Amino acid sequence: MAARSRGRSARKTARGFDGTGLRPVTRSPRRFDVTPPRYLEIVARVEWTPSKAEPGQAPDFDEVAAERRQRWEATMAGTARRAGDLEVVLAHPDDQGLGHPVQVLERSAREEIEEATLARGATRAAGGGHRAREEEPDPWRTCFERDRDRILHCTAFRRLAGKTQVFVRPADHQRTRLTHALEVAQVATAIARACRLNVALAEAIALGHDCGHGPGGHASEDALSPFVEGGYDHAVWGADVVLPSLNLCAETLDGVRCHSWSRPSPATPEGEVVSWADRIAYVCHDFEDAVAAGVVPPSALPDVVAGRCGETRREQLDTFIRAVVDTVAASGRIGMDPDTAEALAAFRDLNYRRIYLRPASVHQATAVIEVLRALVEHFADHPGRMARSGPPGASGIEAGSEEALRAAVSWVGGMTDRYAFSTAVTELDWDPARLPRGVDVR
């Protein structure tokens, strides 16, 4: 840590304004302890920034900003260079590349590598994948990598940034559904990689597993259930309503549909890994958020968790991930040893009692349920109000029909917290005092 601080101080000193016409800035040498040997050379660069400031005076920052804009504009088209008989455009004029052409590893060759290296029973990618609508395979990406990319770029995934994980209207450093999905993906890929499972499939399921969540957290399931036959389950809704337009592989959709422990077992080991990764991630990070918000003290951590898994999220994640990997290695089952599983269960029980079901959270859930149900009823009776940005064809739906109700549930379920609550105020003249309120972070 001290060395890192010294490095920052040295850079600040080097970049200090001395009032001269030109200010030399020498970057610290960079070393790369990898091959080829040319990366072991010391790289030193000198930048010159014009400054007309008198000694001891601050520079003209308008001039500095203008010079910076010029540098940005100079990179607009990149830098043209020759590479053998070809002309290429580079991002950096001094980039040396690899020094030789590279043979691209095509999808079919990568599938052969999967066949040779993945564990027996792991899910193999196959051509274009098992999709509802058949597609030509991608030249380079496996079918599950394609799924991951589609989920990452879809609107439903981006909207998770505006949806509650635990705390409505989260503060800057509290989790949202999006950051939760990213943390689940990290845990899932760590397990899948170590166990020689299909990492791309595990990541795709993890990124998409909560795309069916409505605004306001799990309370949205209680809010929307009366309008959906069999109830509103975010896992089922995500796989069967939200994500089908992406034409994902059957294995990916199955993992999303069955990631909750209350659902049937996923059809793939990668789906089962995501089920564990989801629980591991949210148990650890929800407690961390609650401590930061002052909802629970750090001392609330059960002794069995602190003793077996550590007191920090870093230690806890490491323990839980290793427990799953060790269990898979020893038994071939996607699970956890009894002692660590007991600690995870105790951790989750604490979260339920002290965080999810605390009086303030229950009150928050009640407010979410009231506003979401009112929105669904409103738009089911006035489907034309969804015509501008709602489901396709909403303007032609008969008011009060089953089709209108389904469209209203789909639209409200897809809203972010902010959009749902602001829409309630503008469309329903909802009293802002009745909206869910965030937790003030100290």
N, C-alpha and C positions, 0 to 999 in steps of 0.2 A: 504493500500500500504506500509505504514511504517513497519507494522508488518511483511509483506512478505519479505521486505528488511532485517529486523533483522534476520529472519529465515535463509536467504541465508548467511549472515555474520557469523552466529553461525556455520553453516555447514562448511564454509571455515576455520574457526578457528579450528574446531574439526579435519579437515582433513589436517591441516598444518604439514609439515615435521619438526620433532624436532631433526633429526640426530641420533636417537637411533636405535638399531638393529631391533626393532619391533615397528610399529606405530599403536596404538589403535585408532579406529574410532568408536564412538558411535553415532548411528543415533538418530535423534529426535524421541520422542515417537509418535506413531500413534494411534489415537482414532477413532473408528467407532461408531457413535451414532445410531446403528441399533441393532436389535435382530439377532441371539441369544446373550445372555449376554457375552459370551466369547470374543466377538469382542470389549468389553469395556475395556479389560485388556490392560495395557501399554505394547507395544512390543519394546523391546530394543535389538539391536544386536551389536556385536562387530566384526569388521573385522580386520585382521592383514595383513599388507603388508610389506614384507621384504624391508629394506632399509639399505645400508651400508654407506650412506653418512655421512660425518663428520658434527658435529654441525655447523649450519649456511650455509651448502652447499646444493645445489640441489641434488636430488637422481639420481641414474643411471637409466635413462629412458628406456634403453634397457632391464635392469633387470625388471623394472616395466611392460614393454610390454610383456616380456616372461612370467611373473607371470599371467598377464591377459589372455594370450593365454592358459595357463594351466587351468585356471578356465573355459574358454569356452569349452575346450576339455573335461573337467570333466562332462559337462552337455550333451554330445553328445547323450547318450542313456537314459537320464532321471534317475529317482531314483525308484527302485522297492520297493513296500510296500505291506503289506497284508491289505485287506479290508474285514473282515469277512472270508469267505471261498475262496475269490478271490485274485489273485495277480494282482496288477495294477501298471502302470508306471506313476510317477508324474513328473511334470515340476519342482516343488520346493519340496525339501525333507521335509519341515516343513508344507506343505499344509495339512489342516485338513478336507477339503471338507465340505459337508453338515452334515456329521455324521450319515446319514441314506440313504437307497436307495430311489430313486425318481420315481414316476410313470410318464412316458413320456406322454405328451399331444399330441395325434396323430392328424393328419390333419382333420379327420372327426369330432373329438370332437371340434377342433378349428373352423371348419365351423359352428357347432351348436352354438358356442359362438358368431360368427359373426351374425348369423341369429337373435340372441336374443338381441344383443347390437348395431348393426349398425342402422342408421336412415332408415326410410322407403324411398325407392327410391335409396339408396346406392347400389352399385354393390356388389353382393355376389360372393365369390369364389365357384366353383362347380367342384369337382373331379379333373380330369386332365385338365379341361378348354376347351374352344371352340377353337380348333387348326386346322390348315389345315391338319395336319397329327395326327391322334388320338394317344394319349399316355396314358400309365398307370399312375394313380395319384401317387404323391410322398407320402411316408408314413407320413411325418411330415409337409412339406411345402405346403401351398396353391398354387394354380396354378399361382397366381399373384406374390407370393414370388419367385416362380421358375423363372418367367419372369424377375423379378428384378435381380436375381442372374446371369442369362444368359447374360443380357445386361452388367452388371458390369464386367463380365469376357471376353467379346468379344473384338476382335481386333478393330472394328470400334469405340467402346467407348474409348479404350486406345489411339487411334489416335487423339481424340479430344484434348489431351494434346499438340499436335503440330499444332493445327489449330487456326487461328485468331478469336478472339472475336470482337475487334474493331481495335486494333493496331497490324499491321504485325510485326513479330519479337519482340514480347512483352518482356519488361524488367522483372526482377525477380518477381515483385509484381503485375504486370498487369494480368488481367484475360485472360485465354484461353477459348476455347469452353468447355474444361473439367471442369474447375473450375466454369464456368457459369452453366453447367448442375448440378453440386453439389449444387450450391446456389439455383437454381430453385427447386431442390428436397427438400431442407430444407424448403423453403416457402410453397411448395405444401403439404408436410406432416404435417406442422404446421396447415394449414387450414383444411386439411382432418381429422386430429385427433380430432380437436376441434368440427368439424361438424358431427362427427360419420360417416364419409365416409370410403371407403376402402383405408387404408393408403398404403398398399403394391401396389395396382394398381396405385395410384397417384405417388408413388415413381418410379415405373417401367416406366411409361410414361415420367416422368420428366427426368430420367437418359437417356432415349433413344431418347428424342425429337429432338436433333440436330445431330444425327448420320448420317444424310444424307447431312450434310454441306460439301462443298468442301474446298480446301485450299484458304486462302486469304479473309475469311469472306463472307459477302453477295454478294460481287463482283463476286464470283464464280458462282452464279446463272445467272448473266448477261453473264458471259463467256461461260457457258455450254448450255444455253437455245437454241441457234441456232441449236444445234445438237440433241435436244430431241423434239419429237412431243408434242405440248402443252406447251413447255418450261420446264426448270429445276427448280423445287420447292423442296427445301431441305426437307420439311415435307413429301411430297408425295414420293420423292426418298428414303428417309430413311425408310418409312414404306413398300414400294413396291419393293425396290431393295436391300437395304443394310441389313435389319433386317429379311427378311423372312426365311433365312437359320437357324435362331434360333428357328423356329416353335413356335413363341409367340402366346399368346391368341389374339383372334380377338379384344377384348376390348382394349388391350395394343396397338396394331397396329393402331386401329382407333384413339386413343388419340394422337399418334405420328403424324399420317396423318393430323389431324385436329387441331393441337395446335395453329397454326397461326390464328390471328383474321380475315385474309382475306379468310380463308378456311370455309367450312360448319361447323356447330356446331358439336362438338364431341357427340358421342352417349351415353356417361356416364357423370354423374356429376363430377367424378374424372378427366376426360379429360378436362372438363370446368375449374376445379380448376387449372390444369396445365397451361391452356391458360392465366389465371390471374397471376399465379406465375411466368411465363416466363417474362411477361411484367414488373411486379413489380421488379423482380431481376435485369433485364438488365438496366432498367431506373436508378435504384439506383447505381449499381456498375459501369456502364459505365461513369457516371458523376464523381464518385470518382476517377476512373482511369484517366480521362481527367484532373482533377484538379491536381493529382499527377504528370502528365506528363507536366504540364504547358500549356495545350491547352486552358483551360478556368480558370478563377479565381474563388475562392469560392463564391465571390459576384455575380456571374452570376446566382446563384440559384434564380428562380422566387420567388417573395414575397408570392405568394399564396401557394407555396410549403413550404417555410420556416415558414410561419405563421400557416399553418394547419398541417404540417407533421414534422416540425423540420429541423434543419440544418445538422444533421449527418445521415449517412446511417442507423445507429442503430435505431434512432427515426423514420426515414422514413419507414423502413421495418415494425416496430412495428405498425405504424399508418395504413399502407396499409393492412397488414394482419388482424388486428382487424376490419378494415372496411368491409372486405369480410366476416369474421366470423359473425359479427353483422348483416350483411345484410341477410346471409343465415339463421341465427336464427330467424330473424323477418319476412322474406318473403318466405323462401324456394327456392329462386332463387340464382344462383351462380353469384353474382354481387357485386356492391359497391354503397354506398350512393352518391348522385350527387355532394356534396361538395368535398369529397375526390377523386372521379373520375375526377373532374375538375382539381384538383391539380396534379393527375397522368398524365393527358393529357398535362397540361402545362409543366410538367417536361420532358415528352417525346418530346414535340415540341422543347424545348430548346436543347435537345440532338441532334435532327435532324439538327437544324440550326447551332449550334455551334461546333458539334463534327462530326457527320456522313457525313454531306454535306459541311464541310469546304473545301477550295481549296486543302489543302494538302491531305485530305482524298479522294477527287475526283481524284486527280492525282495518289494516291496510287491504287485506284480501277482500273483506266485505265491501269496501269502497270500489275495488276493481270489479267485483262481480256486478254490482249495481250499475256502473257506468257501461260496461260491455254489453250486458243484457239489454239495456235501454237503446244502445246503438244498433244492435241486431234487430230489435223490434221496429225501430224507426226505419231502417233501410229496407227491411222486408216489406213494410207498408209503402215505402216510397223508393222503389228500385231505381227510378229515374235519377235520384240524387247521387247514385253511384256511377252514372253514365260517363262523367268526365274522366275519372281515373280509376273506376272500379272494374269489375270483371267484364270481359268482352261481351257485347250483346246485352248489357244490363238494361239499356234503354227500352228494349223490346220485351222485357219480362213482365208478366202480369203481377200487379201488386197483391200481396198477401198469399201468393201461390207457394207451393213447396219449392219450386225453382227459385223464387225470390228469396225464400228463407235460406236456402243452401248458398246462394250467391252472397247474401248478407253475412252469413257465418264465415264464409271464405274471405270476404273482404275485411271484416273486422278482425278476424284471426290473423290476418297478414299485417295489420297495422303495427307501427312502433308505439311505444308508450306515449311519446309526445304527440304523435298524430292522433291517436285515439282520444286522448284527453282534450286536446284543442278542438277536435271535431265535435266532441260532446258539447263544448261550450258554444261553438258557432252554430251547430245544427239543432241542438236540443235546448239551448239556453241554460245549460247545466251550471249550477252554482259552483264556482271554482273551489269554494270551501269544502265541498263534498268530494273533491278529487283526492286520490291517494297522495300522501305527502312523503317526501324523502326523509332520510335520517341525516341529521346534522352531524358531520364528522368533526371531532375536536382536533 
